[in-house]
Amino acid sequence: MSGAGGVAEPFSSPGGQVSVLLARPMWPILKYLRDGAWGFFSPISISGQNILLRISFRLNDCANCFESCKDILMKSAQMSGSWEQGYDHGSQSDGSYHSERFHPEPIYDAFVCYLTKQIMHDPVTLENAIEEWTARNDSVQLEKAQKSLNLGSAEGDAVQALEYIQCICINSRLNKHIMRNNTELLPMIIGMLKSSSRRFRCKALETLRILAEEGDYVKEIMAEGDNVRTIVKFLSNEQSKERKEAVSLLYKLSKSGFLSEKIGSVNGAILILVGMSSSKSENVLTVETAEKTLRNLETHENNVLQMAENGRLQPLLTQILEGPSETKLSMASYLGELMLSNDVKDVVARSVGSSLISLMKSSNIKPREASLKALNQIACETSANILIESGILPPLVKDLFTVGANQLPMRLKEVAATILANIVNCEIDFDSIPVGPDHQTLVSEDIIHSLLHLISNTGPAIECKLIQVLVGLTNSPSTAASIVHAIRSSGATISLVQFIEAPQRDLRLASIKLLQNLSHHMDHELADALRGSVGQLGSLIKVATENIGITEEQAAAAELLAGLPERDLDLTRQMLDEGAFQQIISRVYQIRQGEARGIRFMTPYLVGLVRILARVTYILQEDPACINLCIQNNLAAPLC
């Protein structure tokens, strides 16, 4: 009697045996007989190789098992169409495999039938046998496939061999053992990455990705030599499929600790991955895989530092917030070396500003230094409000003014002064923010006196930064009056004027800008200081009239001279004696004729020069030399 697929239907006779010739190992059948799991039957391909199953059971123990087995086998025939079945009941069967005569299997240990819960003798010792057969078959087939894995093989043969290896790895539970025994196979697959065929390379990357899921042995082999470097090179390939396969393979490898470090050590790997993870033109899955790979790489500190260097700051910020003390310290130190844009500074300040300020309060010099340098990188006008709200001013002022055993080295006081100079330009009422005991503020008289004292007793670098602090505070009308009062009460006007002659351009610029701001409030005091015999007036005129491109320093010097009392005849005559007006007229002519360079500061510079020239109108009637100057230089012409 024929069943589905031309298979002889077994009949239900006691003590019988079912012999099945399968083109595919029917694992769900075994699971069914063992576990009684209905509806889980589906064939599993073994590359066209036949397996002979011999299923023995005793109907006396469980009659229902026979009918159940028959139904499953008939369904299998309908699905696969590639197996033959024969049944033998004590005599030879024409449907047996290779005319082999099958006899009932011996009775094994007792077993409980999951269908009927009755005791039956073990009907399934086949699973281990099939696994062993599969392993032997896979080993043979892998040896055949291995012969096709060389750069000289035909493309079709090599690709088919790789596809077979993939199938074995996916379907066989013993593939790890097979791969361990075949030590030449994996290096041969890796060698295919150097093929000139794009199809070869893609299939090799895909195969390596599947193999990488099978434990540390494969990953150890792939970590050898320059294998990882070779894979990383595919990330910059023009072909999107190769990039996709390469990043997928790196994602699998990055799950291993030692390979994660190895990937990060390849020059350019993290840079490319960061670019891929933020790409708008890359395949979405590739972008996601690159992102997941980077997350795996974050487990190593060096990788985190590289990510920060290439614009991916969040891992570094997370370590500052959540890492152990040593990691926080190293990450803060590295943050202090990065160059950040103002918008990024704002983000960083919001994220780790408070943590860095806490480090700054440490009694240990190393965390204080690391935090100060990091804060120096993120302190700017846009992030100032955030840092001030986080409480940066009190410890910063304390670090500047503390003397004794716990004082900062002067190089770090310079960093603290730089931070303070960077944040005082924001529009905040510093008169209401306490920075010390007894409700002292940054514009309190004793605080300003301490700043002025520090300016007079330090080197040029920190002097420049501290004067910049005063420049920032005097830029605001609300705080300028307090600064002016403190300068007057300390008698520091002459000391500040002397910096006009400083050889350091930055220091000279800062002092001129400060004096320019002060000239709106104490012009007569400044005129008296400049009129002295030390020569500061001549130095200021030289800066303002130097025949170079128009600079910020020149514009500030011109505005300072223009802000001095116009009716101070002695000062005007001294300027005339210094040749100031003659030089200023020449500069005005140059600007009008387009000879002077420096568009950015041209307008304030020209306005300042013209205002200085206007001083001569106050002494025309009293000084013949001034009249001659106007006539000889046709002074009215450049002003028209």
C-alpha positions in Angstrom: 0.0 0.0 0.0 1.5 3.3 -1.0 1.7 6.5 1.1 2.5 10.1 0.2 5.6 10.6 -1.9 5.6 6.9 -3.2 6.5 5.6 0.2 5.4 2.2 1.4 3.0 2.7 4.3 3.9 0.8 7.4 1.4 -1.4 9.0 0.6 -1.8 12.7 2.0 -5.2 13.6 3.4 -5.9 17.1 7.2 -6.0 17.4 7.7 -4.2 14.1 10.4 -1.9 12.9 10.3 1.2 10.7 13.2 1.8 8.4 13.5 5.3 6.9 15.9 6.6 4.2 16.0 10.4 4.6 17.7 12.9 2.4 17.7 15.2 5.4 18.2 14.5 9.1 14.7 14.8 10.6 15.7 16.2 14.0 12.1 17.2 14.9 11.0 13.6 14.4 13.5 12.5 17.1 12.3 15.4 19.3 8.7 14.2 18.7 9.5 10.6 19.7 11.4 11.8 22.7 9.4 14.8 23.9 6.0 14.3 22.3 6.0 17.7 20.7 3.3 17.8 18.1 3.5 20.3 15.2 7.3 20.8 15.3 8.2 18.7 12.3 10.3 20.3 9.6 13.2 18.8 7.5 16.8 20.0 8.0 19.0 19.9 4.9 22.3 18.0 5.0 23.5 19.0 1.5 21.9 16.2 -0.3 23.5 13.4 1.7 21.2 10.5 2.7 20.7 9.2 6.2 19.2 6.0 7.1 17.1 6.1 10.3 16.0 2.9 12.0 13.3 3.5 14.5 12.4 0.6 16.8 9.6 0.4 19.3 7.5 -2.2 21.0 3.8 -1.9 20.2 3.1 -4.0 23.3 4.4 -1.1 25.4 2.8 1.7 23.6 0.5 1.0 20.6 -0.3 4.6 20.0 3.4 5.4 19.3 3.3 3.4 16.1 0.3 5.4 14.7 1.9 8.6 15.8 5.2 7.8 14.2 3.5 6.7 11.0 1.7 10.0 10.7 4.8 12.0 11.2 6.8 10.0 8.7 4.0 10.4 6.1 4.0 14.1 6.6 7.7 14.2 6.2 7.4 12.4 2.9 4.9 15.0 1.6 7.2 17.8 2.6 10.5 16.6 1.4 9.6 14.1 -1.4 13.1 12.7 -1.1 13.0 9.7 1.2 12.0 6.1 0.9 10.4 3.9 3.6 10.2 0.2 4.1 8.8 -1.9 6.8 9.8 -5.4 7.8 7.8 -7.8 10.0 10.0 -10.8 10.3 10.6 -11.2 6.6 12.5 -9.5 3.8 11.1 -6.2 2.5 11.4 -4.9 -1.1 11.4 -1.3 0.2 14.4 -1.8 2.4 17.6 0.3 1.8 20.1 -1.6 -0.5 18.0 -4.8 -0.1 19.2 -4.9 3.5 17.2 -7.1 5.8 16.2 -5.3 9.0 15.5 -7.0 12.3 13.9 -5.6 15.4 16.3 -3.6 17.5 17.1 -5.0 21.0 15.1 -3.7 23.9 16.9 -1.0 25.9 16.3 0.6 29.3 12.9 1.7 30.3 11.6 5.0 29.0 8.4 6.9 29.7 6.3 7.7 26.6 5.5 11.4 26.6 2.3 10.7 24.7 0.7 8.0 26.8 2.8 8.2 30.0 3.3 4.4 29.7 6.7 2.6 30.2 8.3 1.7 26.9 11.8 0.5 26.0 14.1 3.2 24.6 12.9 4.0 21.1 15.4 6.7 20.4 19.1 6.2 20.8 19.4 7.7 17.3 20.1 11.3 18.1 23.7 10.8 19.2 24.3 8.5 16.3 23.0 11.0 13.8 25.1 13.8 15.4 28.2 11.6 15.1 27.3 10.8 11.4 26.7 14.5 10.7 30.1 15.4 12.3 31.9 12.8 10.2 30.0 14.0 7.1 30.7 17.6 7.8 34.4 16.9 8.3 34.6 15.2 4.9 32.7 18.0 3.1 34.8 20.7 4.8 37.9 19.0 3.5 36.4 19.1 0.0 35.4 22.7 0.4 38.8 23.6 1.7 40.3 22.6 -1.6 38.3 25.3 -3.3 39.5 28.0 -0.9 42.4 29.6 -2.7 42.8 32.7 -4.8 43.2 30.7 -7.9 39.9 28.8 -7.7 37.0 29.5 -9.9 34.6 32.1 -8.4 31.6 29.8 -8.4 33.5 27.0 -6.6 34.9 29.2 -4.0 31.7 30.9 -3.2 29.8 27.6 -3.1 32.5 26.3 -0.7 32.0 29.3 1.6 28.2 28.9 1.5 28.6 25.3 2.5 30.8 26.3 5.4 28.2 28.8 6.5 25.5 26.1 6.4 27.6 23.7 8.5 28.3 26.4 11.1 24.6 27.4 11.3 23.1 23.9 11.4 25.7 21.7 13.2 26.1 21.8 16.9 29.5 20.3 16.5 30.9 22.9 14.2 33.1 24.4 16.9 34.8 21.0 17.4 35.2 20.7 13.6 36.8 24.1 13.3 39.2 23.4 16.1 40.4 20.3 14.4 40.7 22.0 11.0 43.4 24.5 11.8 44.0 25.5 8.2 40.5 26.3 7.2 40.1 29.6 9.0 43.4 31.2 7.8 42.3 30.2 4.2 39.0 32.0 4.6 40.8 35.1 6.0 43.2 34.9 3.0 40.1 35.2 0.7 39.8 38.8 1.9 42.7 39.7 -0.3 41.0 38.4 -3.4 40.4 40.7 -6.4 36.8 39.5 -6.6 34.3 41.6 -4.8 32.0 38.6 -4.5 34.8 36.5 -2.9 35.5 39.2 -0.4 31.9 39.8 0.6 31.3 36.1 1.0 34.5 35.7 3.1 33.5 38.5 5.4 30.0 37.0 5.8 31.5 33.6 6.6 33.9 35.1 9.1 31.0 36.9 10.8 29.2 33.5 11.2 32.3 31.8 12.5 32.9 34.6 14.9 29.8 33.6 16.8 31.3 30.3 17.7 33.4 31.2 20.7 36.9 32.5 21.5 38.9 30.0 19.4 37.9 31.6 16.1 38.4 35.1 17.6 41.9 34.2 18.8 42.8 33.2 15.3 41.4 36.4 13.8 43.3 38.5 16.3 46.6 37.2 15.0 48.8 39.3 12.7 47.1 42.1 10.7 43.8 40.3 10.3 41.9 43.0 12.2 43.6 45.7 10.2 42.6 44.0 7.0 39.0 44.0 8.1 39.1 47.6 9.2 40.3 48.6 5.7 36.9 47.5 4.3 35.2 50.2 6.3 36.5 52.8 3.9 35.6 50.8 0.8 33.5 52.4 -1.9 31.2 49.4 -2.0 28.4 49.6 0.6 28.0 45.8 0.8 31.6 45.3 1.8 31.3 48.1 4.4 28.2 46.5 5.7 29.7 43.0 6.0 33.0 44.5 7.5 31.2 46.5 10.2 29.0 43.5 11.0 32.1 41.3 11.5 33.7 44.0 13.6 30.6 44.1 15.8 30.9 40.4 16.5 34.6 40.7 17.2 34.1 43.7 19.4 32.2 41.6 21.9 35.5 40.1 22.9 37.6 42.1 25.3 41.0 41.6 23.8 39.6 42.1 20.2 37.9 45.3 21.3 41.2 46.7 22.3 42.8 45.4 19.1 40.2 47.1 16.9 40.7 50.4 18.7 44.5 50.1 18.2 44.1 50.0 14.4 44.9 53.5 13.1 41.7 55.2 11.8 39.3 52.4 12.9 37.4 54.5 15.5 37.5 57.6 13.3 35.8 55.7 10.5 33.3 54.0 12.9 32.4 57.4 14.4 31.8 58.8 11.0 29.6 55.8 10.0 27.5 56.0 13.1 26.6 59.6 12.4 26.3 59.3 8.6 23.1 60.5 6.9 23.9 58.8 3.6 25.0 55.3 4.9 22.6 52.3 5.1 20.5 52.5 8.3 21.5 49.0 9.4 25.1 49.8 8.8 24.8 53.0 10.9 23.2 51.0 13.7 25.8 48.3 13.6 28.6 50.9 13.7 26.9 52.5 16.7 26.7 49.1 18.5 30.3 48.4 17.7 31.4 51.7 19.2 29.4 50.8 22.4 31.4 47.6 22.7 34.7 49.4 22.2 33.8 51.8 25.0 35.0 49.2 27.5 38.6 50.2 27.0 39.9 53.5 28.2 42.2 54.1 25.1 39.2 53.6 22.8 37.2 56.2 24.8 40.0 58.7 24.5 40.1 58.2 20.7 36.4 58.6 20.5 36.6 61.9 22.3 39.4 63.0 20.0 37.2 62.3 17.1 34.1 64.1 18.4 32.3 61.3 20.3 32.5 62.8 23.8 29.6 61.0 25.6 31.7 57.9 26.6 34.3 60.1 28.1 31.7 62.2 29.9 30.1 59.1 31.2 33.4 57.9 32.7 33.9 61.3 34.4 30.4 60.9 36.0 30.3 57.2 36.8 33.9 55.8 36.5 36.2 55.0 39.4 38.5 57.7 40.8 41.5 56.9 38.7 39.4 56.8 35.5 37.7 60.1 36.4 41.1 61.6 36.8 42.5 60.4 33.5 39.4 61.3 31.6 39.3 64.8 33.1 43.0 65.2 32.2 42.3 64.3 28.6 39.3 66.6 28.4 41.7 69.4 29.4 43.7 68.7 26.2 40.8 68.7 23.7 39.9 71.7 21.5 36.1 72.2 21.7 33.7 74.5 19.9 31.5 76.8 22.0 28.4 74.8 21.5 30.2 71.6 22.6 31.6 73.4 25.6 28.0 74.3 26.6 27.0 70.6 26.4 30.0 69.4 28.3 29.5 72.0 31.0 25.9 70.9 31.5 27.0 67.2 31.7 30.1 67.2 33.9 30.5 70.8 35.1 29.5 69.9 38.7 31.7 66.8 38.7 34.7 68.7 37.6 34.1 71.4 40.2 33.9 68.7 42.9 37.3 67.4 41.7 38.7 70.9 42.0 37.9 71.0 45.7 40.1 68.0 46.4 43.0 68.4 48.7 45.2 66.3 46.3 47.0 68.3 43.6 46.5 65.8 40.8 42.6 66.0 40.7 42.8 69.7 41.2 45.1 70.1 38.2 43.1 67.8 36.0 39.8 69.5 36.8 41.2 73.0 36.4 42.6 72.2 33.0 39.3 70.6 31.9 37.3 73.5 33.2 39.7 75.8 31.3 38.7 74.1 28.1 34.9 74.4 28.6 34.8 77.8 30.2 33.5 80.4 27.8 30.8 83.1 27.6 28.1 80.6 26.5 28.9 78.1 29.3 29.6 80.7 32.0 26.1 80.7 33.4 26.1 76.9 33.8 29.4 76.8 35.6 28.5 79.7 37.8 25.2 78.0 38.8 27.2 74.9 39.5 29.3 76.8 42.0 32.6 77.4 40.3 33.4 80.9 41.7 34.1 80.2 45.4 36.7 77.4 44.8 38.2 79.3 41.9 38.7 82.5 43.9 40.0 80.5 46.8 42.6 78.8 44.5 43.7 82.2 43.3 44.3 83.8 46.7 45.3 80.9 49.0 48.8 81.1 50.2 50.7 78.6 52.3 51.0 74.8 52.3 47.9 74.2 50.3 48.4 76.9 47.7 48.4 76.1 44.0 51.6 76.3 41.9 51.7 79.5 39.9 51.2 77.6 36.7 47.8 76.4 38.0 46.9 79.8 39.4 47.4 81.0 35.8 44.8 78.4 34.7 42.4 79.5 37.4 42.8 83.1 36.3 42.2 82.1 32.7 38.9 80.3 33.7 37.8 83.4 35.6 38.7 85.7 32.7 36.6 83.5 30.4 33.5 83.5 32.5 33.3 87.2 33.7 32.2 88.4 30.3 28.7 86.9 30.6 25.8 89.1 31.5 25.5 88.1 35.2 25.1 90.3 38.2 28.4 89.4 40.0 27.4 91.8 42.8 24.9 89.2 44.0 27.0 86.0 43.8 28.9 85.2 47.0 32.5 83.9 46.4 33.8 83.9 49.9 33.0 84.3 53.6 31.0 87.2 54.9 29.0 87.4 51.6 32.0 88.7 49.6 31.4 89.0 45.9 33.7 89.2 43.0 33.4 93.0 42.9 33.8 93.4 46.7 36.6 95.9 47.5 38.8 93.5 49.3 38.5 90.9 46.5 39.5 93.5 43.9 42.4 94.6 46.2 43.6 91.0 46.3 43.4 90.8 42.5 45.4 94.0 42.2 48.0 92.7 44.7 48.3 89.5 42.8 48.8 91.4 39.5 51.7 93.3 41.0 53.4 90.2 42.4 53.3 87.6 39.6 54.7 87.0 36.1 53.4 88.4 32.8 51.3 85.4 31.9 49.1 85.4 35.0 49.2 89.3 35.1 47.6 89.3 31.6 44.8 86.9 32.7 44.0 88.8 35.9 43.9 92.1 34.0 41.5 90.4 31.6 39.3 89.6 34.6 39.2 93.3 35.4 38.4 94.1 31.7 35.4 91.8 31.9 34.1 93.3 35.1 34.5 96.9 33.8 32.7 96.0 30.6 29.5 96.0 32.6 28.2 99.4 33.8 26.7 97.7 36.9 30.1 96.5 38.1 32.5 99.0 36.6 31.8 101.6 39.4 32.8 99.1 42.1 36.0 98.3 40.2 36.9 102.0 39.8 36.3 102.6 43.5 38.6 99.7 44.5 41.3 100.9 42.1 41.2 104.4 43.4 41.2 103.3 47.0 44.2 101.0 46.4 46.2 103.6 44.5 46.8 101.1 41.6 46.3 103.6 38.7 49.9 104.2 38.1 50.8 100.5 38.3 48.1 99.7 35.7 49.3 102.5 33.4 52.8 101.1 33.4 51.7 97.9 31.6 51.4 100.0 28.4 55.1 99.5 28.1 55.0 95.8 28.6 56.9 93.9 25.8 54.3 91.1 25.8 51.6 92.1 23.3 48.8 90.2 25.1 49.6 91.9 28.4 49.8 95.3 26.7 46.5 94.8 24.9 44.8 93.7 28.2 46.1 96.8 30.0 45.1 99.2 27.3 41.6 97.7 27.1 41.2 98.0 30.9 42.4 101.7 30.8 40.0 102.4 28.0 37.1 101.1 30.1 38.3 103.1 33.1 38.6 106.3 31.1 34.9 106.6 31.1 35.0 106.9 34.9 38.4 108.3 35.8 39.7 110.2 32.8 41.5 112.9 34.7 43.4 110.4 36.9 44.5 108.5 33.8 45.6 111.8 32.1 47.7 112.7 35.2 49.3 109.3 35.2 50.1 109.4 31.4 51.5 112.9 31.7 54.3 111.8 33.9 57.9 111.7 32.8 58.1 107.9 32.6 57.0 107.8 29.0 53.8 105.9 29.0 52.1 108.6 26.8 54.7 108.2 24.1 54.4 104.4 24.2 50.6 104.7 23.9 50.9 107.0 20.9 53.4 104.7 19.3 51.0 101.8 19.6 48.1 103.8 18.2 50.0 105.1 15.1 52.3 102.2 14.2 52.3 101.7 10.5 51.0 98.1 10.4 47.6 96.5 9.7 44.9 97.8 11.9 44.8 95.6 15.0 42.6 95.4 18.1 45.5 96.8 20.1 45.7 99.9 17.9 41.9 100.4 18.0 41.9 100.2 21.8 44.9 102.6 22.1 43.2 105.2 19.8 40.0 104.9 21.8 41.9 105.3 25.1 43.6 108.5 23.8 40.3 109.8 22.5 38.7 109.2 25.9 41.1 111.5 27.8 39.9 115.0 28.8 39.6 117.1 25.6 40.2 120.4 27.3 43.4 119.2 29.1 45.7 121.7 27.3 48.9 120.4 28.9 48.1 116.9 27.7 47.3 118.1 24.2 50.6 120.1 24.0 52.5 117.1 25.1 50.9 115.0 22.4 51.8 117.7 19.9 55.4 117.6 21.1 55.4 113.8 20.8 54.4 114.2 17.1 51.1 112.4 17.7 49.0 114.5 15.5 51.3 114.4 12.5 51.4 110.6 12.7 47.6 110.4 13.2 47.0 112.5 10.1 49.1 110.1 8.1 47.2 107.1 9.3 43.9 108.8 8.5 45.1 109.5 4.9 46.2 105.8 4.6 42.8 104.6 5.7 40.9 106.9 3.4 43.0 105.8 0.4 42.6 102.1 1.2 46.2 101.5 2.1 45.6 100.3 5.7 44.7 96.6 6.2 42.4 95.3 8.9 38.7 95.7 8.2 37.5 94.2 11.5 38.8 97.1 13.7 38.8 99.8 11.1 35.7 101.7 12.2 36.6 102.1 15.9 40.2 102.8 15.0 39.2 105.6 12.6 36.7 107.1 15.0 39.3 107.2 17.7 41.9 108.9 15.5 39.4 111.6 14.4 38.4 112.3 18.0 42.1 112.7 18.9 42.6 115.2 16.0 39.6 117.1 17.3 41.7 118.0 20.4 43.7 120.6 18.4 40.6 122.7 18.0 40.7 123.6 21.7 44.2 125.2 21.6 44.2 126.8 18.1 43.9 130.3 19.5 46.6 129.7 22.1 49.3 127.7 20.2 50.7 128.9 16.9 52.4 125.5 16.4 49.0 123.9 16.3 47.8 126.3 13.6 50.8 125.6 11.5 50.1 121.9 11.9 46.6 122.3 10.5 47.7 124.5 7.6 50.7 122.3 6.6 48.7 119.1 6.6 45.4 120.6 5.3 43.7 119.1 8.3 40.2 119.8 7.0 40.7 117.6 4.0 40.9 114.2 5.7 37.9 115.1 7.9 35.6 115.9 4.9 
